[in-house]
Amino acid sequence: MLRVLLGIAIGVFIYANPEARQITADLLRATGDALAPALEEKTLEDRINEVLVGD
């Protein structure tokens, strides 16, 4: 029961405080990027080389 109340209190704090909300969002995005980094876009040179090599 205490854990639920503590979770609700933290949630209300994050919801009511824009700075805490931004910090939480940045932390979640950094964690997501660390777990599954975004794929880098291929350059035109990479695409041409891929066609020439025949991959």
Backbone as CSV, one residue per row, in Angstrom:
resi,resn,N_x,N_y,N_z,CA_x,CA_y,CA_z,C_x,C_y,C_z
1,MET,0.820,-1.196,0.000,0.000,0.000,0.000,0.866,1.264,0.000
2,LEU,1.935,1.191,0.772,2.830,2.343,0.858,3.505,2.616,-0.488
3,ARG,3.851,1.547,-1.204,4.469,1.717,-2.522,3.516,2.389,-3.502
4,VAL,2.253,2.040,-3.437,1.257,2.637,-4.332,1.120,4.131,-4.033
5,LEU,1.021,4.470,-2.778,0.905,5.882,-2.398,2.156,6.668,-2.795
6,LEU,3.312,6.067,-2.620,4.550,6.722,-3.008,4.596,6.922,-4.522
7,GLY,4.163,5.935,-5.280,4.109,6.051,-6.731,3.165,7.148,-7.182
8,ILE,2.014,7.234,-6.539,1.044,8.286,-6.864,1.617,9.662,-6.532
9,ALA,2.287,9.777,-5.387,2.873,11.058,-4.984,3.944,11.504,-5.975
10,ILE,4.787,10.578,-6.410,5.819,10.920,-7.388,5.179,11.301,-8.714
11,GLY,4.147,10.583,-9.129,3.442,10.898,-10.366,2.828,12.287,-10.342
12,VAL,2.206,12.658,-9.239,1.602,13.992,-9.112,2.689,15.063,-9.147
13,PHE,3.807,14.795,-8.487,4.913,15.752,-8.492,5.428,15.972,-9.903
14,ILE,5.625,14.896,-10.644,6.126,15.010,-12.020,5.093,15.704,-12.909
15,TYR,3.815,15.405,-12.717,2.761,16.015,-13.530,2.641,17.513,-13.255
16,ALA,2.808,17.905,-12.004,2.595,19.295,-11.617,3.823,20.177,-11.867
17,ASN,4.990,19.596,-11.990,6.209,20.373,-12.127,6.767,20.221,-13.544
18,PRO,6.712,21.270,-14.369,7.190,21.172,-15.751,8.680,20.825,-15.858
19,GLU,9.485,21.327,-14.942,10.914,21.014,-14.977,11.160,19.537,-14.701
20,ALA,10.453,18.984,-13.735,10.589,17.560,-13.425,10.079,16.723,-14.593
21,ARG,9.031,17.191,-15.258,8.495,16.482,-16.417,9.514,16.459,-17.556
22,GLN,10.198,17.585,-17.791,11.209,17.658,-18.852,12.400,16.773,-18.527
23,ILE,12.839,16.785,-17.279,13.961,15.944,-16.869,13.600,14.473,-17.033
24,THR,12.392,14.102,-16.650,11.945,12.723,-16.800,11.887,12.330,-18.272
25,ALA,11.379,13.213,-19.114,11.305,12.927,-20.550,12.697,12.762,-21.145
26,ASP,13.624,13.621,-20.761,14.996,13.516,-21.265,15.653,12.219,-20.809
27,LEU,15.403,11.841,-19.565,15.965,10.601,-19.037,15.404,9.384,-19.768
28,LEU,14.104,9.371,-20.008,13.488,8.256,-20.721,13.987,8.176,-22.163
29,ARG,14.151,9.330,-22.819,14.650,9.325,-24.198,16.093,8.842,-24.248
30,ALA,16.920,9.273,-23.305,18.320,8.838,-23.268,18.399,7.334,-23.019
31,THR,17.529,6.823,-22.154,17.507,5.388,-21.889,17.074,4.625,-23.127
32,GLY,16.071,5.116,-23.818,15.616,4.472,-25.045,16.675,4.479,-26.127
33,ASP,17.403,5.582,-26.248,18.472,5.663,-27.242,19.629,4.731,-26.893
34,ALA,19.876,4.546,-25.603,20.948,3.644,-25.194,20.571,2.192,-25.469
35,LEU,19.307,1.853,-25.286,18.863,0.476,-25.504,18.720,0.146,-26.983
36,ALA,18.181,1.073,-27.754,17.961,0.837,-29.182,18.273,2.128,-29.938
37,PRO,19.548,2.345,-30.258,19.897,3.592,-30.947,19.238,3.682,-32.315
38,ALA,18.940,4.888,-32.703,18.312,5.124,-34.007,19.291,4.752,-35.115
39,LEU,18.749,4.224,-36.181,19.590,3.856,-37.313,20.065,5.119,-38.018
40,GLU,21.336,5.117,-38.380,21.868,6.269,-39.095,21.434,6.192,-40.553
41,GLU,21.121,7.326,-41.115,20.724,7.363,-42.515,21.952,7.157,-43.387
42,LYS,21.763,6.452,-44.483,22.863,6.209,-45.410,23.092,7.451,-46.264
43,THR,24.347,7.701,-46.555,24.684,8.806,-47.440,24.527,8.337,-48.883
44,LEU,24.564,9.269,-49.798,24.452,8.944,-51.224,25.613,8.042,-51.644
45,GLU,26.796,8.316,-51.119,27.964,7.494,-51.445,27.754,6.044,-50.997
46,ASP,27.193,5.844,-49.798,26.926,4.489,-49.315,25.927,3.763,-50.211
47,ARG,24.902,4.465,-50.651,23.898,3.849,-51.522,24.487,3.453,-52.880
48,ILE,25.319,4.319,-53.436,25.944,4.024,-54.722,26.891,2.826,-54.590
49,ASN,27.687,2.814,-53.536,28.614,1.706,-53.308,27.865,0.392,-53.115
50,GLU,26.732,0.440,-52.463,25.933,-0.767,-52.256,25.433,-1.320,-53.595
51,VAL,25.013,-0.445,-54.496,24.545,-0.881,-55.813,25.705,-1.444,-56.630
52,LEU,26.851,-0.777,-56.587,28.002,-1.214,-57.374,28.549,-2.555,-56.890
53,VAL,28.566,-2.759,-55.576,29.081,-4.002,-55.017,28.071,-5.132,-55.249
54,GLY,26.804,-4.827,-55.200,25.773,-5.826,-55.474,25.233,-6.503,-54.231
55,ASP,25.283,-5.841,-53.091,24.743,-6.436,-51.846,23.263,-6.570,-51.902
